[in-house]
Amino acid sequence: MERFNEIERGKIAAIATSLELRERPPLRPAPVDLPGRIVAWPAPEREAYLALYRKVGAPHLWFSRLYMESAELDALLAHPGTAIFSWRVESADEGLLELDFSEPDACEIKYFGLTERLQGTGAARALMNHAIETAFARPIRRLWLHTNTIDHPRALAFYRRTGFQPIGQSLEIADDPRLNGALPRDAAPHVPIFE
């Protein structure tokens, strides 16, 4: 039976798909002549992290880190179970990879993305290979992530090509971060604003 549920004005809604790897897959080849490199960010400074988070995530309405209290975000960034990397081209950071090892025997890819400047270059493959190698260098039994319908339109297919298997879906509903100033109003123009 077909069923529609009205979403309250001022909200955004997305279908989230959770995916996992239960063992390290063979790495898919990435181009060797990519611009830039992956840089580790051990305990990054909050404002630099948030600037990169916005730069990479605004087109996909990433917002959860923007709402965290400063002390909570500082603690998360300094936590030994958090591993953060950027993709740096010359002096500009153009990608974000955040791994969360806080769950025993598991690693969650919390954030994974590149700016439009690097999309389609093969940098995503190289960054994902780095995520897999970093995660499975520890004694984990599961690497997992979730993506949603506001993420890059090729994200789900990319994760599946990598070897991730879908394990569930959920509906995410949240306040639209463009309406409270957390993100600019022109972020993610493909997602309508309903005031």
C-alpha positions as CSV (number, residue, x, y, z in Angstrom):
1,M,0.0,0.0,0.0
2,E,1.3,3.4,-0.9
3,R,1.6,5.8,2.0
4,F,2.9,9.4,2.2
5,N,3.6,11.3,5.4
6,E,3.7,15.1,5.5
7,I,7.0,16.6,6.6
8,E,6.6,19.6,8.8
9,R,7.7,23.0,7.3
10,G,11.1,24.1,8.3
11,K,12.4,20.5,8.3
12,I,14.5,18.5,5.9
13,A,14.0,14.8,5.4
14,A,16.2,12.1,3.9
15,I,16.3,8.3,3.7
16,A,19.5,7.0,5.3
17,T,21.0,3.7,4.2
18,S,23.5,2.0,6.6
19,L,26.2,-0.2,5.0
20,E,29.0,-2.3,6.4
21,L,32.1,-4.3,5.5
22,R,32.7,-7.4,7.7
23,E,36.2,-8.0,6.3
24,R,38.8,-5.9,4.5
25,P,38.0,-5.9,0.8
26,P,40.6,-5.8,-2.0
27,L,41.4,-2.2,-2.6
28,R,40.2,-0.8,-5.9
29,P,42.9,1.0,-7.9
30,A,43.1,4.8,-7.6
31,P,44.9,7.1,-10.0
32,V,48.6,7.7,-9.0
33,D,48.8,11.3,-10.4
34,L,46.2,12.9,-8.2
35,P,46.5,16.5,-7.1
36,G,47.3,16.8,-3.4
37,R,47.7,14.3,-0.6
38,I,46.0,12.9,2.5
39,V,47.0,14.6,5.7
40,A,46.4,13.4,9.3
41,W,44.7,15.9,11.6
42,P,45.5,14.7,15.1
43,A,43.3,16.7,17.6
44,P,42.5,19.5,15.1
45,E,41.6,22.9,16.3
46,R,37.8,23.3,16.4
47,E,37.4,26.3,14.0
48,A,39.7,24.8,11.4
49,Y,37.8,21.5,11.6
50,L,34.4,23.3,11.3
51,A,35.6,25.3,8.4
52,L,36.5,22.1,6.5
53,Y,33.3,20.4,7.7
54,R,31.2,23.3,6.2
55,K,33.3,23.5,3.0
56,V,32.9,19.8,2.3
57,G,29.5,19.2,3.8
58,A,27.3,22.3,3.0
59,P,26.3,21.0,-0.4
60,H,24.9,17.9,1.4
61,L,23.5,19.8,4.4
62,W,25.9,18.2,7.0
63,F,24.9,19.9,10.2
64,S,25.3,17.8,13.3
65,R,28.8,19.0,14.2
66,L,27.6,22.6,13.8
67,Y,25.1,22.1,16.7
68,M,27.5,20.5,19.2
69,E,28.6,22.5,22.2
70,S,32.2,23.7,21.9
71,A,33.4,21.6,24.8
72,E,31.7,18.5,23.5
73,L,33.2,19.0,20.0
74,D,36.7,19.7,21.5
75,A,36.5,16.5,23.5
76,L,35.4,14.5,20.4
77,L,38.2,16.0,18.3
78,A,40.8,15.2,21.0
79,H,39.4,11.7,21.7
80,P,41.9,8.9,20.9
81,G,39.1,7.0,19.2
82,T,38.7,9.8,16.6
83,A,40.9,9.8,13.5
84,I,40.6,12.8,11.1
85,F,42.2,13.3,7.8
86,S,42.0,15.9,5.1
87,W,42.7,15.9,1.4
88,R,45.1,18.8,0.9
89,V,45.9,20.4,-2.5
90,E,48.8,22.8,-2.1
91,S,47.6,24.7,1.1
92,A,43.9,24.2,0.7
93,D,42.0,21.3,2.4
94,E,39.5,19.9,-0.1
95,G,38.3,16.7,1.6
96,L,37.3,15.3,5.0
97,L,37.6,11.7,6.4
98,E,36.5,11.2,10.0
99,L,36.8,7.7,11.5
100,D,35.2,6.8,14.9
101,F,36.8,3.8,16.7
102,S,34.8,4.3,20.0
103,E,32.7,1.2,19.5
104,P,34.6,-2.0,20.4
105,D,35.6,-4.1,17.4
106,A,34.2,-1.6,15.0
107,C,35.0,1.6,13.1
108,E,32.4,4.0,11.7
109,I,33.2,6.3,8.8
110,K,31.4,9.4,10.3
111,Y,32.2,11.8,7.5
112,F,33.6,11.2,4.1
113,G,33.6,13.8,1.3
114,L,35.4,15.9,-1.2
115,T,34.8,19.4,-2.5
116,E,33.5,19.7,-6.0
117,R,37.0,20.6,-7.1
118,L,38.1,17.0,-6.6
119,Q,35.0,15.1,-7.5
120,G,35.5,12.9,-10.5
121,T,39.3,12.9,-10.2
122,G,39.7,9.6,-8.4
123,A,40.5,11.3,-5.1
124,A,37.4,9.7,-3.5
125,R,38.8,6.2,-4.3
126,A,42.2,7.1,-2.8
127,L,40.6,8.5,0.3
128,M,38.3,5.5,0.7
129,N,41.3,3.1,0.3
130,H,43.0,5.1,3.0
131,A,39.9,4.7,5.2
132,I,39.8,1.0,4.7
133,E,43.6,0.6,5.4
134,T,43.4,2.8,8.5
135,A,40.3,1.0,9.9
136,F,41.5,-2.6,9.2
137,A,45.0,-1.8,10.6
138,R,43.2,-2.2,14.0
139,P,41.5,-5.4,15.2
140,I,38.0,-4.5,14.0
141,R,35.3,-6.8,12.8
142,R,33.1,-4.2,11.2
143,L,33.6,-1.0,9.2
144,W,30.4,0.8,8.6
145,L,28.8,4.1,7.5
146,H,25.6,5.6,6.4
147,T,24.7,7.8,3.5
148,N,21.4,9.5,2.7
149,T,19.4,10.9,-0.2
150,I,20.9,14.4,0.3
151,D,24.5,13.1,-0.1
152,H,26.3,13.1,-3.4
153,P,24.0,11.3,-5.9
154,R,26.7,8.7,-6.7
155,A,27.6,8.0,-3.0
156,L,25.6,4.9,-2.5
157,A,26.8,3.3,-5.7
158,F,30.4,4.2,-4.8
159,Y,30.1,2.6,-1.4
160,R,28.6,-0.6,-2.9
161,R,31.3,-0.8,-5.5
162,T,33.8,-0.6,-2.7
163,G,32.2,-3.7,-1.2
164,F,29.9,-2.2,1.5
165,Q,26.7,-4.2,1.9
166,P,23.4,-2.4,2.8
167,I,22.0,-3.5,6.2
168,G,19.1,-1.1,6.8
169,Q,17.3,2.1,6.1
170,S,15.8,4.8,8.3
171,L,14.1,8.2,7.8
172,E,16.0,11.2,9.1
173,I,14.1,14.4,9.8
174,A,15.8,17.5,11.2
175,D,15.5,21.2,11.3
176,D,16.7,22.8,8.1
177,P,20.2,24.2,9.0
178,R,19.7,26.9,6.3
179,L,16.8,28.4,8.2
180,N,18.7,29.0,11.5
181,G,22.0,30.3,10.0
182,A,24.1,27.1,10.6
183,L,24.6,26.9,6.8
184,P,24.0,29.5,4.2
185,R,20.6,29.7,2.5
186,D,22.2,28.8,-0.9
187,A,23.7,25.5,0.4
188,A,22.3,22.4,-1.3
189,P,20.1,24.2,-3.8
190,H,18.8,20.8,-5.0
191,V,17.0,20.5,-1.7
192,P,14.0,22.9,-1.4
193,I,13.5,25.1,1.6
194,F,10.0,25.0,3.1
195,E,9.6,27.8,5.6
